Amino acid sequence: MLSALVCDNSPLLRKEISLLLQDKGFTEILEASDGPEALRVFNTHRVDLVVMDIILPKQDGISVLKEVMEIQRNLPVIMTSSCSQGSHLRRTRFLGAAAYIQKPITAGKMTEALDAAALAQLEPEVHASSTAGGK
């Protein structure tokens, strides 16, 4: 059973992302409308994936990402945004986000982001096994 946390201040967009994730096999979708709510949900439920907007009320997605990564470093997090600032993308990657989706979110973009998230999650294992095999 795969679970995801979707955080966006738009109820319509949360529903749209939730439906895309259900189509990809996620059976439990938790939702949050702002940064503090996302952290509450994250701290009380085990999730396999987080999809979060950068621009959120009360606490922005970048600071939430930082807190989430401090708790669970290998959790795949997909950040979303309607603004296309390269600084946002670099910052989210530096903090550990597995992928970034420029809104509007489509099924194709979600598939690419989920593939990138799966690959990012495997990278430490691949690196560890290649290092171990070489010794």
C-alpha positions as CSV (number, residue, x, y, z in Angstrom):
1,M,0.0,0.0,0.0
2,L,1.5,3.3,-1.1
3,S,0.7,6.5,0.6
4,A,1.3,10.1,-0.3
5,L,0.9,13.6,1.2
6,V,-0.3,16.3,-1.2
7,C,0.1,19.8,0.0
8,D,-1.3,22.8,-2.0
9,N,-3.5,25.6,-1.0
10,S,-5.9,24.9,-3.9
11,P,-8.4,22.2,-3.0
12,L,-9.0,21.7,-6.7
13,L,-5.3,21.1,-7.4
14,R,-5.0,18.8,-4.4
15,K,-7.8,16.7,-5.8
16,E,-6.3,16.7,-9.3
17,I,-2.9,15.6,-8.0
18,S,-4.6,13.0,-5.8
19,L,-6.3,11.5,-8.8
20,L,-3.1,11.4,-10.8
21,L,-1.4,9.6,-7.9
22,Q,-4.2,7.1,-7.5
23,D,-3.8,6.3,-11.2
24,K,-0.2,5.5,-10.4
25,G,-1.0,3.1,-7.6
26,F,-1.1,5.2,-4.5
27,T,-4.0,4.0,-2.3
28,E,-3.8,6.4,0.6
29,I,-3.7,10.1,-0.2
30,L,-3.4,12.6,2.7
31,E,-3.9,16.3,2.0
32,A,-2.8,19.6,3.6
33,S,-3.5,23.1,2.6
34,D,-0.6,24.9,4.2
35,G,2.9,24.4,5.5
36,P,2.1,23.8,9.2
37,E,-0.7,21.4,8.3
38,A,1.7,19.4,6.0
39,L,4.2,19.1,8.9
40,R,1.4,17.9,11.2
41,V,0.3,15.2,8.8
42,F,3.9,14.2,8.0
43,N,4.7,13.8,11.7
44,T,1.6,11.7,12.4
45,H,1.4,9.5,9.3
46,R,3.9,7.3,7.5
47,V,4.0,8.4,3.8
48,D,5.9,7.1,0.9
49,L,5.8,10.3,-1.2
50,V,5.2,14.0,-0.7
51,V,4.0,16.3,-3.5
52,M,4.1,20.0,-2.3
53,D,3.8,23.4,-3.7
54,I,6.6,25.9,-3.0
55,I,4.2,28.8,-2.4
56,L,2.0,28.0,0.6
57,P,0.2,30.0,3.3
58,K,1.7,30.3,6.8
59,Q,5.0,28.5,5.9
60,D,6.5,28.1,2.4
61,G,7.1,24.7,0.9
62,I,10.9,25.2,0.9
63,S,11.1,25.5,4.6
64,V,8.7,22.5,5.0
65,L,10.9,20.5,2.6
66,K,13.9,21.4,4.8
67,E,12.2,20.1,8.0
68,V,10.9,16.9,6.2
69,M,14.4,16.1,4.9
70,E,15.9,16.5,8.4
71,I,13.5,13.9,9.7
72,Q,13.4,11.4,6.7
73,R,16.3,12.2,4.3
74,N,15.5,9.5,1.7
75,L,11.8,10.3,1.4
76,P,10.9,11.2,-2.2
77,V,9.5,14.8,-2.4
78,I,8.2,16.3,-5.6
79,M,8.0,20.1,-5.4
80,T,5.5,22.1,-7.6
81,S,5.3,25.7,-8.5
82,S,3.6,28.1,-10.9
83,C,6.7,30.4,-10.9
84,S,9.7,29.4,-13.0
85,Q,12.5,30.9,-10.9
86,G,15.7,28.8,-11.3
87,S,16.6,29.7,-7.8
88,H,13.6,27.8,-6.5
89,L,14.6,24.7,-8.5
90,R,18.2,24.9,-7.3
91,R,17.2,25.4,-3.7
92,T,14.7,22.5,-3.7
93,R,17.3,20.2,-5.3
94,F,19.9,21.2,-2.8
95,L,17.6,20.5,0.1
96,G,16.8,17.0,-1.2
97,A,13.7,17.2,-3.4
98,A,13.6,14.3,-5.9
99,A,11.8,16.3,-8.6
100,Y,10.2,19.6,-9.6
101,I,7.0,20.1,-11.6
102,Q,6.2,23.4,-13.3
103,K,2.5,24.0,-13.1
104,P,0.1,23.2,-14.7
105,I,0.5,19.6,-13.6
106,T,-0.3,17.0,-16.2
107,A,-0.3,13.2,-16.2
108,G,2.9,13.2,-18.3
109,K,4.7,15.6,-15.9
110,M,3.6,13.6,-12.9
111,T,4.9,10.4,-14.5
112,E,8.2,12.0,-15.2
113,A,8.5,13.3,-11.7
114,L,7.5,9.9,-10.1
115,D,10.2,8.3,-12.3
116,A,12.8,10.8,-11.2
117,A,11.7,10.3,-7.5
118,A,12.1,6.5,-7.8
119,L,15.5,7.0,-9.4
120,A,16.6,9.4,-6.7
121,Q,15.5,7.0,-4.0
122,L,17.6,4.2,-5.7
123,E,20.7,6.3,-6.1
124,P,22.1,5.8,-2.6
125,E,21.6,2.0,-2.9
126,V,23.2,1.9,-6.3
127,H,26.1,3.9,-5.0
128,A,26.5,1.8,-1.9
129,S,26.4,-1.5,-3.9
130,S,28.9,-0.3,-6.5
131,T,31.2,0.9,-3.7
132,A,30.9,-2.4,-1.8
133,G,31.4,-4.4,-5.0
134,G,34.6,-2.6,-5.8
135,K,36.3,-3.4,-2.5
